[in-house]
Amino acid sequence: MARALEQEHALARPIAERLPPGLRFGTSTWSFPGWAGIVYSRARSVKELAHDGLLEYAQHPLLTTVGIDRSFYAPVPDGDYLRYARQLPPGFQCVSKAPHAVMSQVFMAPGLPEDERGPTVTPNPDFLSVEVFEAMHARPLLGSFREHAGPVLLEMPPVGAANRLPLPAFLDRLDRFLSEAPRGLRYAVELRERAYLTPAYAEVLRAHGVAHAYSYWRSMPLPGAQAETVPVTQAPFVLVRLSLKPGRAYEADKARFAPFNRIVEPDPRMRAEVVEIVCAAAAAGIPAFVLVNNKAEGSSPLTVRALAEQVAEAWAARGGQAE
């Protein structure tokens, strides 16, 4: 495994040297035993990697950011943030998720078996609550992890047409949240309801200097189509998140792609659109973050390498300079 990792680093290093400045690639999270020989030098358990895997992860030449997804489900204790910080080099920035308790418009609980109406839907009184967001996420992040606090991802879970707020009401709530959100952090919004992807939504983000997360997700258009509505250059940074091919089922692809040590289903169109987005950002002198999930193509670190190689080639073809 150690020899395989040396070879992987040898492949990745010259690619990293040819990338445009300000571009960071990473994975949605890091605790996957199947990455032995790709990111890690030996076989380790999920628990071990979750505890101290970042130390080796951050040595990979192409992995210069990472997602902290667990903050979506519960606050991250200060002790865990401090442990992560000890494993990361100076300047390494992480993309953390804002909590589900603040980002979801409704809560859905499964109905009783005899209840033919399906899940019980309850409105979330804390949807886009600045006070709850600050207590659960912003304050710990800025206190224990400030040096490594990259963009905060405001991922809006899908709730369906019957449960979502009308567009004007949603935009009003989003506008108020972004107006009052704690300073000292950068924000990116990821939509999972395509009805909200409109010029009016783009204008709310532009007014606050907030990025749109160009997503690769089962119910959303491809990243290139999203960039037609929300221009790449309208925010001070770019975030791309590759999670799941549109139209696919998360659990089915998770089972099909495990143990995430090979590319199972490459998507050339998606890759080409991501390359175009990050090269447009680089040409404008805008930093970019690209996070990849295993469910995008089968192995997120290998997708990162493939994307990075294509970006390096495209950037060289453009002359390798910002405008």
Phi and psi in degrees as GROMACS dihedral restraints (atoms count N, CA, C in turn):
[ dihedral_restraints ]
;  ai    aj    ak    al  type     phi  dphi    fc
    3     4     5     6     1   -62.8    20    10
    4     5     6     7     1   -39.7    20    10
    6     7     8     9     1   -65.7    20    10
    7     8     9    10     1   -42.1    20    10
    9    10    11    12     1   -61.4    20    10
   10    11    12    13     1   -38.8    20    10
   12    13    14    15     1   -66.9    20    10
   13    14    15    16     1   -39.3    20    10
   15    16    17    18     1   -58.9    20    10
   16    17    18    19     1   -42.3    20    10
   18    19    20    21     1   -66.4    20    10
   19    20    21    22     1   -38.4    20    10
   21    22    23    24     1   -63.4    20    10
   22    23    24    25     1   -44.8    20    10
   24    25    26    27     1   -62.8    20    10
   25    26    27    28     1   -37.0    20    10
   27    28    29    30     1   -65.8    20    10
   28    29    30    31     1   -35.0    20    10
   30    31    32    33     1   -71.1    20    10
   31    32    33    34     1   -38.5    20    10
   33    34    35    36     1   -78.1    20    10
   34    35    36    37     1   -33.0    20    10
   36    37    38    39     1   -59.3    20    10
   37    38    39    40     1   -50.3    20    10
   39    40    41    42     1   -66.8    20    10
   40    41    42    43     1   -26.9    20    10
   42    43    44    45     1   -67.3    20    10
   43    44    45    46     1   -46.1    20    10
   45    46    47    48     1   -58.9    20    10
   46    47    48    49     1   -36.5    20    10
   48    49    50    51     1   -68.1    20    10
   49    50    51    52     1   -18.8    20    10
   51    52    53    54     1  -102.1    20    10
   52    53    54    55     1     2.4    20    10
   54    55    56    57     1   -76.6    20    10
   55    56    57    58     1   152.4    20    10
   57    58    59    60     1   -65.7    20    10
   58    59    60    61     1   152.1    20    10
   60    61    62    63     1   -64.0    20    10
   61    62    63    64     1   147.7    20    10
   63    64    65    66     1    83.9    20    10
   64    65    66    67     1     1.4    20    10
   66    67    68    69     1   -97.6    20    10
   67    68    69    70     1   126.7    20    10
   69    70    71    72     1  -121.5    20    10
   70    71    72    73     1   127.0    20    10
   72    73    74    75     1  -105.1    20    10
   73    74    75    76     1   150.1    20    10
   75    76    77    78     1  -168.1    20    10
   76    77    78    79     1  -174.9    20    10
   78    79    80    81     1  -116.7    20    10
   79    80    81    82     1   161.1    20    10
   81    82    83    84     1   -63.5    20    10
   82    83    84    85     1   -32.4    20    10
   84    85    86    87     1  -159.1    20    10
   85    86    87    88     1  -170.0    20    10
   87    88    89    90     1  -137.2    20    10
   88    89    90    91     1    -2.5    20    10
   90    91    92    93     1   -96.9    20    10
   91    92    93    94     1    69.4    20    10
   93    94    95    96     1  -123.4    20    10
   94    95    96    97     1   110.2    20    10
   96    97    98    99     1   -57.7    20    10
   97    98    99   100     1   -27.8    20    10
   99   100   101   102     1   -65.8    20    10
  100   101   102   103     1    -9.9    20    10
  102   103   104   105     1   -86.2    20    10
  103   104   105   106     1     6.9    20    10
  105   106   107   108     1   -60.2    20    10
  106   107   108   109     1   130.8    20    10
  108   109   110   111     1    87.5    20    10
  109   110   111   112     1    -9.1    20    10
  111   112   113   114     1  -113.9    20    10
  112   113   114   115     1   -46.2    20    10
  114   115   116   117     1  -121.0    20    10
  115   116   117   118     1   -31.5    20    10
  117   118   119   120     1  -116.6    20    10
  118   119   120   121     1   150.1    20    10
  120   121   122   123     1   -84.3    20    10
  121   122   123   124     1   -11.8    20    10
  123   124   125   126     1  -154.3    20    10
  124   125   126   127     1   165.3    20    10
  126   127   128   129     1   -71.2    20    10
  127   128   129   130     1   130.1    20    10
  129   130   131   132     1  -141.4    20    10
  130   131   132   133     1   159.4    20    10
  132   133   134   135     1   -79.1    20    10
  133   134   135   136     1   164.2    20    10
  135   136   137   138     1   -57.5    20    10
  136   137   138   139     1   -43.9    20    10
  138   139   140   141     1   -62.1    20    10
  139   140   141   142     1   -44.2    20    10
  141   142   143   144     1   -63.0    20    10
  142   143   144   145     1   -43.7    20    10
  144   145   146   147     1   -68.3    20    10
  145   146   147   148     1   -38.4    20    10
  147   148   149   150     1   -62.1    20    10
  148   149   150   151     1   -33.1    20    10
  150   151   152   153     1   -77.3    20    10
  151   152   153   154     1   -48.1    20    10
  153   154   155   156     1  -140.2    20    10
  154   155   156   157     1    20.2    20    10
  156   157   158   159     1   -69.0    20    10
  157   158   159   160     1   -22.1    20    10
  159   160   161   162     1   -61.2    20    10
  160   161   162   163     1   -29.1    20    10
  162   163   164   165     1   -58.2    20    10
  163   164   165   166     1   -45.7    20    10
  165   166   167   168     1   -81.9    20    10
  166   167   168   169     1   -36.3    20    10
  168   169   170   171     1   -52.9    20    10
  169   170   171   172     1   -47.4    20    10
  171   172   173   174     1   -71.4    20    10
  172   173   174   175     1    -6.9    20    10
  174   175   176   177     1   -86.1    20    10
  175   176   177   178     1   -11.5    20    10
  177   178   179   180     1   -69.6    20    10
  178   179   180   181     1   130.8    20    10
  180   181   182   183     1   -59.7    20    10
  181   182   183   184     1   -27.3    20    10
  183   184   185   186     1  -100.0    20    10
  184   185   186   187     1   -10.3    20    10
  186   187   188   189     1   -98.5    20    10
  187   188   189   190     1    90.5    20    10
  189   190   191   192     1  -114.2    20    10
  190   191   192   193     1     9.6    20    10
  192   193   194   195     1  -151.8    20    10
  193   194   195   196     1   170.6    20    10
  195   196   197   198     1  -156.6    20    10
  196   197   198   199     1   153.3    20    10
  198   199   200   201     1   -91.0    20    10
  199   200   201   202     1   139.9    20    10
  201   202   203   204     1  -106.6    20    10
  202   203   204   205     1    89.7    20    10
  204   205   206   207     1   -78.2    20    10
  205   206   207   208     1   -26.6    20    10
  207   208   209   210     1   -61.9    20    10
  208   209   210   211     1   -24.7    20    10
  210   211   212   213     1   -67.3    20    10
  211   212   213   214     1   -13.5    20    10
  213   214   215   216     1   -69.7    20    10
  214   215   216   217     1   -30.2    20    10
  216   217   218   219     1   -97.8    20    10
  217   218   219   220     1   -29.2    20    10
  219   220   221   222     1  -164.6    20    10
  220   221   222   223     1   154.1    20    10
  222   223   224   225     1   -59.2    20    10
  223   224   225   226     1   143.6    20    10
  225   226   227   228     1   -86.2    20    10
  226   227   228   229     1   124.0    20    10
  228   229   230   231     1   -61.7    20    10
  229   230   231   232     1   149.8    20    10
  231   232   233   234     1   -55.2    20    10
  232   233   234   235     1   -39.5    20    10
  234   235   236   237     1   -61.0    20    10
  235   236   237   238     1   -35.5    20    10
  237   238   239   240     1   -71.6    20    10
  238   239   240   241     1   -41.2    20    10
  240   241   242   243     1   -59.8    20    10
  241   242   243   244     1   -42.6    20    10
  243   244   245   246     1   -64.1    20    10
  244   245   246   247     1   -37.6    20    10
  246   247   248   249     1   -66.4    20    10
  247   248   249   250     1   -43.0    20    10
  249   250   251   252     1   -59.5    20    10
  250   251   252   253     1   -44.6    20    10
  252   253   254   255     1   -60.6    20    10
  253   254   255   256     1   -36.5    20    10
  255   256   257   258     1   -67.3    20    10
  256   257   258   259     1   -22.3    20    10
  258   259   260   261     1   -91.1    20    10
  259   260   261   262     1   -11.4    20    10
  261   262   263   264     1  -103.5    20    10
  262   263   264   265     1   145.7    20    10
  264   265   266   267     1   -74.7    20    10
  265   266   267   268     1   161.5    20    10
  267   268   269   270     1   -56.6    20    10
  268   269   270   271     1   138.9    20    10
  270   271   272   273     1    83.9    20    10
  271   272   273   274     1    -5.9    20    10
  273   274   275   276     1   -73.2    20    10
  274   275   276   277     1   122.4    20    10
  276   277   278   279     1  -108.7    20    10
  277   278   279   280     1   136.6    20    10
  279   280   281   282     1  -109.9    20    10
  280   281   282   283     1   144.8    20    10
  282   283   284   285     1   -98.3    20    10
  283   284   285   286     1   114.1    20    10
  285   286   287   288     1  -105.1    20    10
  286   287   288   289     1   148.7    20    10
  288   289   290   291     1   -92.1    20    10
  289   290   291   292     1   134.0    20    10
  291   292   293   294     1   -66.2    20    10
  292   293   294   295     1   153.6    20    10
  294   295   296   297     1   -69.5    20    10
  295   296   297   298     1   143.3    20    10
  297   298   299   300     1   -54.7    20    10
  298   299   300   301     1   -33.5    20    10
  300   301   302   303     1   -61.4    20    10
  301   302   303   304     1   -19.5    20    10
  303   304   305   306     1  -108.4    20    10
  304   305   306   307     1   -28.1    20    10
  306   307   308   309     1   -89.2    20    10
  307   308   309   310     1   -20.4    20    10
  309   310   311   312     1   -91.2    20    10
  310   311   312   313     1   133.1    20    10
  312   313   314   315     1   -68.2    20    10
  313   314   315   316     1   -33.3    20    10
  315   316   317   318     1  -138.2    20    10
  316   317   318   319     1   162.3    20    10
  318   319   320   321     1  -108.7    20    10
  319   320   321   322     1   137.4    20    10
  321   322   323   324     1  -117.7    20    10
  322   323   324   325     1   123.2    20    10
  324   325   326   327     1  -115.5    20    10
  325   326   327   328     1   136.5    20    10
  327   328   329   330     1   -57.6    20    10
  328   329   330   331     1   137.8    20    10
  330   331   332   333     1   -75.0    20    10
  331   332   333   334     1   166.2    20    10
  333   334   335   336     1   -65.9    20    10
  334   335   336   337     1   153.8    20    10
  336   337   338   339     1   -52.9    20    10
  337   338   339   340     1   -34.1    20    10
  339   340   341   342     1   -84.4    20    10
  340   341   342   343     1    -5.2    20    10
  342   343   344   345     1   -86.4    20    10
  343   344   345   346     1   101.6    20    10
  345   346   347   348     1   -74.1    20    10
  346   347   348   349     1    -7.1    20    10
  348   349   350   351     1   -79.2    20    10
  349   350   351   352     1    -7.9    20    10
  351   352   353   354     1    85.8    20    10
  352   353   354   355     1  -150.6    20    10
  354   355   356   357     1   -62.4    20    10
  355   356   357   358     1   148.0    20    10
  357   358   359   360     1   -84.5    20    10
  358   359   360   361     1   125.5    20    10
  360   361   362   363     1  -108.1    20    10
  361   362   363   364     1   126.3    20    10
  363   364   365   366     1  -123.0    20    10
  364   365   366   367     1   127.3    20    10
  366   367   368   369     1   -59.8    20    10
  367   368   369   370     1   141.8    20    10
  369   370   371   372     1   -90.8    20    10
  370   371   372   373     1   111.8    20    10
  372   373   374   375     1   -67.7    20    10
  373   374   375   376     1   -16.6    20    10
  375   376   377   378     1  -102.9    20    10
  376   377   378   379     1    13.7    20    10
  378   379   380   381     1   -58.4    20    10
  379   380   381   382     1   121.7    20    10
  381   382   383   384     1    55.1    20    10
  382   383   384   385     1    39.7    20    10
  384   385   386   387     1   -83.8    20    10
  385   386   387   388     1   118.2    20    10
  387   388   389   390     1   -65.2    20    10
  388   389   390   391     1   -39.6    20    10
  390   391   392   393     1   -62.5    20    10
  391   392   393   394     1   -45.8    20    10
  393   394   395   396     1   -68.6    20    10
  394   395   396   397     1   -40.7    20    10
  396   397   398   399     1   -60.3    20    10
  397   398   399   400     1   -43.8    20    10
  399   400   401   402     1   -64.1    20    10
  400   401   402   403     1   -43.5    20    10
  402   403   404   405     1   -68.7    20    10
  403   404   405   406     1   -42.2    20    10
  405   406   407   408     1   -81.4    20    10
  406   407   408   409     1   -30.3    20    10
  408   409   410   411     1  -130.5    20    10
  409   410   411   412     1   -55.1    20    10
  411   412   413   414     1   -63.8    20    10
  412   413   414   415     1   -45.5    20    10
  414   415   416   417     1   -64.2    20    10
  415   416   417   418     1   -48.5    20    10
  417   418   419   420     1   -62.7    20    10
  418   419   420   421     1   -38.8    20    10
  420   421   422   423     1   -62.8    20    10
  421   422   423   424     1   -45.7    20    10
  423   424   425   426     1   -75.8    20    10
  424   425   426   427     1   -22.7    20    10
  426   427   428   429     1   -83.9    20    10
  427   428   429   430     1   -50.6    20    10
  429   430   431   432     1  -101.1    20    10
  430   431   432   433     1   -10.9    20    10
  432   433   434   435     1  -139.7    20    10
  433   434   435   436     1    20.7    20    10
  435   436   437   438     1   -55.0    20    10
  436   437   438   439     1   -43.1    20    10
  438   439   440   441     1   -61.2    20    10
  439   440   441   442     1   -28.9    20    10
  441   442   443   444     1  -110.7    20    10
  442   443   444   445     1    12.0    20    10
  444   445   446   447     1   -81.6    20    10
  445   446   447   448     1    99.9    20    10
  447   448   449   450     1   -86.3    20    10
  448   449   450   451     1  -155.3    20    10
  450   451   452   453     1   -58.3    20    10
  451   452   453   454     1   144.3    20    10
  453   454   455   456     1   -96.5    20    10
  454   455   456   457     1   124.9    20    10
  456   457   458   459     1   -90.0    20    10
  457   458   459   460     1   119.8    20    10
  459   460   461   462     1   -96.7    20    10
  460   461   462   463     1    81.5    20    10
  462   463   464   465     1   -84.0    20    10
  463   464   465   466     1   120.3    20    10
  465   466   467   468     1   -94.7    20    10
  466   467   468   469     1   106.0    20    10
  468   469   470   471     1   -61.5    20    10
  469   470   471   472     1   148.5    20    10
  471   472   473   474     1   -69.7    20    10
  472   473   474   475     1   140.4    20    10
  474   475   476   477     1  -126.9    20    10
  475   476   477   478     1   -10.4    20    10
  477   478   479   480     1    89.0    20    10
  478   479   480   481     1   155.4    20    10
  480   481   482   483     1   -59.4    20    10
  481   482   483   484     1   -34.0    20    10
  483   484   485   486     1   -72.0    20    10
  484   485   486   487     1   -20.4    20    10
  486   487   488   489     1  -113.6    20    10
  487   488   489   490     1   -16.9    20    10
  489   490   491   492     1   -79.6    20    10
  490   491   492   493     1   151.3    20    10
  492   493   494   495     1   -65.4    20    10
  493   494   495   496     1   148.4    20    10
  495   496   497   498     1   -58.5    20    10
  496   497   498   499     1   152.3    20    10
  498   499   500   501     1   -51.7    20    10
  499   500   501   502     1   -49.3    20    10
  501   502   503   504     1   -58.9    20    10
  502   503   504   505     1   -40.5    20    10
  504   505   506   507     1   -67.6    20    10
  505   506   507   508     1   -40.7    20    10
  507   508   509   510     1   -61.6    20    10
  508   509   510   511     1   -46.5    20    10
  510   511   512   513     1   -65.4    20    10
  511   512   513   514     1   -34.8    20    10
  513   514   515   516     1   -64.2    20    10
  514   515   516   517     1   -44.7    20    10
  516   517   518   519     1   -64.5    20    10
  517   518   519   520     1   -42.3    20    10
  519   520   521   522     1   -64.8    20    10
  520   521   522   523     1   -41.9    20    10
  522   523   524   525     1   -60.9    20    10
  523   524   525   526     1   -44.4    20    10
  525   526   527   528     1   -65.7    20    10
  526   527   528   529     1   -41.2    20    10
  528   529   530   531     1   -62.3    20    10
  529   530   531   532     1   -47.6    20    10
  531   532   533   534     1   -67.7    20    10
  532   533   534   535     1   -28.6    20    10
  534   535   536   537     1   -67.9    20    10
  535   536   537   538     1   -32.4    20    10
  537   538   539   540     1  -108.4    20    10
  538   539   540   541     1    -3.6    20    10
  540   541   542   543     1   -60.9    20    10
  541   542   543   544     1   146.7    20    10
  543   544   545   546     1   -55.1    20    10
  544   545   546   547     1   136.1    20    10
  546   547   548   549     1   -73.3    20    10
  547   548   549   550     1   166.1    20    10
  549   550   551   552     1    90.4    20    10
  550   551   552   553     1    -0.8    20    10
  552   553   554   555     1  -126.6    20    10
  553   554   555   556     1   152.4    20    10
  555   556   557   558     1  -102.4    20    10
  556   557   558   559     1   145.6    20    10
  558   559   560   561     1  -125.8    20    10
  559   560   561   562     1   145.8    20    10
  561   562   563   564     1  -136.7    20    10
  562   563   564   565     1   136.7    20    10
  564   565   566   567     1  -103.0    20    10
  565   566   567   568     1   129.4    20    10
  567   568   569   570     1  -112.8    20    10
  568   569   570   571     1   116.6    20    10
  570   571   572   573     1   -86.9    20    10
  571   572   573   574     1   144.0    20    10
  573   574   575   576     1  -127.8    20    10
  574   575   576   577     1    15.8    20    10
  576   577   578   579     1  -122.0    20    10
  577   578   579   580     1   107.2    20    10
  579   580   581   582     1   -66.7    20    10
  580   581   582   583     1   -18.4    20    10
  582   583   584   585     1   -63.0    20    10
  583   584   585   586     1   -22.1    20    10
  585   586   587   588     1   -85.0    20    10
  586   587   588   589     1   -12.8    20    10
  588   589   590   591     1   -78.7    20    10
  589   590   591   592     1    88.9    20    10
  591   592   593   594     1  -137.5    20    10
  592   593   594   595     1   164.0    20    10
  594   595   596   597     1   -58.3    20    10
  595   596   597   598     1   -33.1    20    10
  597   598   599   600     1   -64.9    20    10
  598   599   600   601     1   -40.3    20    10
  600   601   602   603     1   -61.8    20    10
  601   602   603   604     1   -45.8    20    10
  603   604   605   606     1   -58.7    20    10
  604   605   606   607     1   -37.9    20    10
  606   607   608   609     1   -68.3    20    10
  607   608   609   610     1   -37.2    20    10
  609   610   611   612     1   -60.9    20    10
  610   611   612   613     1   -45.3    20    10
  612   613   614   615     1   -63.2    20    10
  613   614   615   616     1   -44.4    20    10
  615   616   617   618     1   -59.9    20    10
  616   617   618   619     1   -40.7    20    10
  618   619   620   621     1   -62.7    20    10
  619   620   621   622     1   -25.7    20    10
  621   622   623   624     1  -108.0    20    10
  622   623   624   625     1     2.8    20    10
  624   625   626   627     1    65.5    20    10
  625   626   627   628     1    33.7    20    10
  627   628   629   630     1  -106.0    20    10
  628   629   630   631     1   141.4    20    10
  630   631   632   633     1   -85.9    20    10
  631   632   633   634     1   155.0    20    10
  633   634   635   636     1   -97.0    20    10
  634   635   636   637     1   133.8    20    10
  636   637   638   639     1   -83.8    20    10
  637   638   639   640     1   111.2    20    10
  639   640   641   642     1   -74.1    20    10
  640   641   642   643     1   107.4    20    10
  642   643   644   645     1  -103.4    20    10
  643   644   645   646     1   155.4    20    10
  645   646   647   648     1  -118.4    20    10
  646   647   648   649     1    97.8    20    10
  648   649   650   651     1  -146.9    20    10
  649   650   651   652     1   151.5    20    10
  651   652   653   654     1   -58.3    20    10
  652   653   654   655     1   -30.1    20    10
  654   655   656   657     1  -111.3    20    10
  655   656   657   658     1    11.3    20    10
  657   658   659   660     1  -114.8    20    10
  658   659   660   661     1   157.0    20    10
  660   661   662   663     1   -63.4    20    10
  661   662   663   664     1   164.3    20    10
  663   664   665   666     1   -64.6    20    10
  664   665   666   667     1   159.4    20    10
  666   667   668   669     1   -53.5    20    10
  667   668   669   670     1   -39.0    20    10
  669   670   671   672     1   -62.1    20    10
  670   671   672   673     1   -39.4    20    10
  672   673   674   675     1   -67.6    20    10
  673   674   675   676     1   -36.3    20    10
  675   676   677   678     1   -64.6    20    10
  676   677   678   679     1   -36.3    20    10
  678   679   680   681     1   -68.4    20    10
  679   680   681   682     1   -19.8    20    10
  681   682   683   684     1   -70.7    20    10
  682   683   684   685     1   -28.0    20    10
  684   685   686   687     1   -91.1    20    10
  685   686   687   688     1   -40.8    20    10
  687   688   689   690     1  -116.0    20    10
  688   689   690   691     1   100.8    20    10
  690   691   692   693     1   -58.3    20    10
  691   692   693   694     1   141.6    20    10
  693   694   695   696     1   -59.6    20    10
  694   695   696   697     1   -34.1    20    10
  696   697   698   699     1   -92.3    20    10
  697   698   699   700     1     9.9    20    10
  699   700   701   702     1   -85.8    20    10
  700   701   702   703     1   -11.2    20    10
  702   703   704   705     1  -119.1    20    10
  703   704   705   706     1   162.4    20    10
  705   706   707   708     1   -75.4    20    10
  706   707   708   709     1    -6.9    20    10
  708   709   710   711     1  -152.6    20    10
  709   710   711   712     1   166.5    20    10
  711   712   713   714     1  -120.6    20    10
  712   713   714   715     1   141.0    20    10
  714   715   716   717     1  -130.0    20    10
  715   716   717   718     1   128.0    20    10
  717   718   719   720     1  -117.9    20    10
  718   719   720   721     1   132.2    20    10
  720   721   722   723     1  -127.9    20    10
  721   722   723   724     1   117.8    20    10
  723   724   725   726     1  -106.5    20    10
  724   725   726   727     1   105.8    20    10
  726   727   728   729     1  -112.0    20    10
  727   728   729   730     1   -50.8    20    10
  729   730   731   732     1  -159.5    20    10
  730   731   732   733     1   132.1    20    10
  732   733   734   735     1   -58.7    20    10
  733   734   735   736     1   134.4    20    10
  735   736   737   738     1   -52.3    20    10
  736   737   738   739     1   135.5    20    10
  738   739   740   741     1    88.0    20    10
  739   740   741   742     1    -3.4    20    10
  741   742   743   744     1   -98.8    20    10
  742   743   744   745     1   163.6    20    10
  744   745   746   747     1  -101.4    20    10
  745   746   747   748     1   129.7    20    10
  747   748   749   750     1   -58.5    20    10
  748   749   750   751     1   -54.3    20    10
  750   751   752   753     1   -65.5    20    10
  751   752   753   754     1   -36.4    20    10
  753   754   755   756     1   -64.9    20    10
  754   755   756   757     1   -43.8    20    10
  756   757   758   759     1   -71.3    20    10
  757   758   759   760     1   -32.8    20    10
  759   760   761   762     1   -59.5    20    10
  760   761   762   763     1   -45.8    20    10
  762   763   764   765     1   -68.2    20    10
  763   764   765   766     1   -37.7    20    10
  765   766   767   768     1   -72.3    20    10
  766   767   768   769     1   -32.3    20    10
  768   769   770   771     1   -91.3    20    10
  769   770   771   772     1   -20.6    20    10
  771   772   773   774     1   -56.4    20    10
  772   773   774   775     1   144.8    20    10
  774   775   776   777     1   -91.7    20    10
  775   776   777   778     1    23.6    20    10
  777   778   779   780     1    68.6    20    10
  778   779   780   781     1    36.0    20    10
  780   781   782   783     1  -112.5    20    10
  781   782   783   784     1    13.2    20    10
  783   784   785   786     1  -158.1    20    10
  784   785   786   787     1   155.4    20    10
  786   787   788   789     1   -77.1    20    10
  787   788   789   790     1   121.6    20    10
  789   790   791   792     1   -97.7    20    10
  790   791   792   793     1   -41.7    20    10
  792   793   794   795     1  -141.1    20    10
  793   794   795   796     1    84.5    20    10
  795   796   797   798     1   -66.1    20    10
  796   797   798   799     1   148.3    20    10
  798   799   800   801     1  -123.3    20    10
  799   800   801   802     1    92.3    20    10
  801   802   803   804     1   -60.3    20    10
  802   803   804   805     1   -36.1    20    10
  804   805   806   807     1   -66.1    20    10
  805   806   807   808     1   -45.7    20    10
  807   808   809   810     1   -59.2    20    10
  808   809   810   811     1   -45.8    20    10
  810   811   812   813     1   -59.4    20    10
  811   812   813   814     1   -44.6    20    10
  813   814   815   816     1   -61.9    20    10
  814   815   816   817     1   -38.7    20    10
  816   817   818   819     1   -68.9    20    10
  817   818   819   820     1   -38.7    20    10
  819   820   821   822     1   -64.9    20    10
  820   821   822   823     1   -43.5    20    10
  822   823   824   825     1   -58.0    20    10
  823   824   825   826     1   -43.8    20    10
  825   826   827   828     1   -63.0    20    10
  826   827   828   829     1   -41.9    20    10
  828   829   830   831     1   -64.3    20    10
  829   830   831   832     1   -49.5    20    10
  831   832   833   834     1   -72.3    20    10
  832   833   834   835     1   -31.7    20    10
  834   835   836   837     1   -70.2    20    10
  835   836   837   838     1   -36.2    20    10
  837   838   839   840     1   -63.5    20    10
  838   839   840   841     1   -40.2    20    10
  840   841   842   843     1   -64.1    20    10
  841   842   843   844     1   -45.8    20    10
  843   844   845   846     1   -62.7    20    10
  844   845   846   847     1   -39.4    20    10
  846   847   848   849     1   -63.0    20    10
  847   848   849   850     1   -30.0    20    10
  849   850   851   852     1   -90.5    20    10
  850   851   852   853     1     1.8    20    10
  852   853   854   855     1    74.0    20    10
  853   854   855   856     1    25.8    20    10
  855   856   857   858     1  -103.2    20    10
  856   857   858   859     1   127.6    20    10
  858   859   860   861     1   -66.5    20    10
  859   860   861   862     1   151.9    20    10
  861   862   863   864     1  -137.7    20    10
  862   863   864   865     1   144.8    20    10
  864   865   866   867     1  -118.3    20    10
  865   866   867   868     1   133.6    20    10
  867   868   869   870     1  -125.9    20    10
  868   869   870   871     1   117.5    20    10
  870   871   872   873     1  -112.4    20    10
  871   872   873   874     1   134.7    20    10
  873   874   875   876     1  -123.1    20    10
  874   875   876   877     1   133.7    20    10
  876   877   878   879     1   -96.7    20    10
  877   878   879   880     1   150.4    20    10
  879   880   881   882     1   -57.2    20    10
  880   881   882   883     1   -29.8    20    10
  882   883   884   885     1   -76.8    20    10
  883   884   885   886     1    -2.5    20    10
  885   886   887   888     1   -70.2    20    10
  886   887   888   889     1   -50.5    20    10
  888   889   890   891     1  -138.5    20    10
  889   890   891   892     1    -9.7    20    10
  891   892   893   894     1   131.2    20    10
  892   893   894   895     1   -34.4    20    10
  894   895   896   897     1  -151.4    20    10
  895   896   897   898     1   108.4    20    10
  897   898   899   900     1   -62.3    20    10
  898   899   900   901     1   -41.4    20    10
  900   901   902   903     1   -65.2    20    10
  901   902   903   904     1   -30.4    20    10
  903   904   905   906     1   -76.0    20    10
  904   905   906   907     1   -33.3    20    10
  906   907   908   909     1   -64.9    20    10
  907   908   909   910     1   -39.5    20    10
  909   910   911   912     1   -57.4    20    10
  910   911   912   913     1   -47.0    20    10
  912   913   914   915     1   -61.3    20    10
  913   914   915   916     1   -43.5    20    10
  915   916   917   918     1   -63.9    20    10
  916   917   918   919     1   -43.7    20    10
  918   919   920   921     1   -64.9    20    10
  919   920   921   922     1   -44.1    20    10
  921   922   923   924     1   -60.9    20    10
  922   923   924   925     1   -40.0    20    10
  924   925   926   927     1   -63.9    20    10
  925   926   927   928     1   -42.1    20    10
  927   928   929   930     1   -67.0    20    10
  928   929   930   931     1   -39.1    20    10
  930   931   932   933     1   -63.4    20    10
  931   932   933   934     1   -45.2    20    10
  933   934   935   936     1   -58.7    20    10
  934   935   936   937     1   -41.6    20    10
  936   937   938   939     1   -67.2    20    10
  937   938   939   940     1   -44.1    20    10
  939   940   941   942     1   -66.8    20    10
  940   941   942   943     1   -38.5    20    10
  942   943   944   945     1   -65.8    20    10
  943   944   945   946     1   -41.6    20    10
  945   946   947   948     1   -63.5    20    10
  946   947   948   949     1   -39.7    20    10
  948   949   950   951     1   -63.8    20    10
  949   950   951   952     1   -28.5    20    10
  951   952   953   954     1   -84.2    20    10
  952   953   954   955     1     0.0    20    10
  954   955   956   957     1    98.2    20    10
  955   956   957   958     1    -7.4    20    10
  957   958   959   960     1    65.6    20    10
  958   959   960   961     1    32.8    20    10
  960   961   962   963     1  -137.8    20    10
  961   962   963   964     1   147.8    20    10
  963   964   965   966     1   -74.4    20    10
  964   965   966   967     1   157.9    20    10
